[in-house]
Amino acid sequence: MSGPDPLVSVVVVNYNAGRLLDSCLDSLAARRPDPPAEVILVDNASTDGSAERAAGRHPGVTLVRAGRNLGFAGGVNLGAARAAGEILFLLNPDAEIWPDTLEQLASALAAAPRLAVAGCKIYDPDGTTLQHAGALIHPSLITSHIGRGEEDRGQHDEPADVDYVTGAALAVRRSAWDELGGLDSGYRPGYYEETELCLRARRQGHRVAVIPAARALHHESVSSGKLSSRFFYRYHRNRLRFLIRNHGPLFWFGRFAPAEARWMVHSMPPEQRFPLLRAYLVNFFRFPLTLIGR
């Protein structure tokens, strides 16, 4: 699975992904031979035997055992430290790529020197319903995926600059990765680490874009429990951490607070009230440390 002098280093972070990891690695094994690539599998102390099975089925994969659960960002950073490619491609273990996905991403990056981060068009497991064609950051810092839930009829087939692209299938130039310092592992176990990476890239004058010809399928939130109370708590906790780390008081009070109030009064689903309250309390007590780490 790994080639000599890889242009692309694929980093997959696994935590109890089960058989979905097999499908992920099978899709990587079926990719086109160009560009040359290596695959680095970081296992965050899984207990389901998925890492051992993957190592047996795909001996060309470089298996890195973290020893403990480092979260998504920590696992990616560990894998990136072992990577030799000029492009890092982050891929979730519950995602699968099309055979030409790496080729499409590498071509897009080669053609646009200012493009630092490139994302994929991502489908739900049915392969026809869109899950992601780029993403937006709203004034409340709640995020949304462009095209989510739509049947793909080609309406999002043009490359487009976006606020951010999801880390489920994301390519980043190694030079930009090093410049930006990788992902912040404080967004443990996940959510908003790639949002911050893309925001920082854009603030440094780089472009962030979705490349629709690069396609992936994503089963989504296998390890975290999609739309569970735990998911909402982690999402809002990291959303508020993102606010503190990346914006100042002018934004907090001028844009965020009014937007947050409107959302809480008019749009917030009842099942998110308690997770949101927990997220505010945790960030209140962690505020000094988060501010120091900006």
Buried (B, 14 or more C-beta within 10 A) or exposed (E): BBBEEBBBBBBBBBBBBBEBBBBBBEBBEEBEEBBBBBBBBBBBBBEBEBBEBBBEEBEEBBBBBBEEBBBBBBBBBBBBEEBBBBBBBBBBBBBBBBEBBBBBBBBBBEEBEEBBBBBBBBBBBEEEBBBBBBBEBEBBBBBEBBBBEBEBEEEBEEBEEBBBBBBBBBBBBBEBBEBBEBBBBBBBBBBBBBBBBBBBBBEEEBBBBBBBBBBBBBBBBBBBEEBEEEBBBBBBBBBBBBBBBBBEEEBEEEBBEEBBEEBEEEEBEEEBEEBBEBBEEBBEEBEEEBEEEE
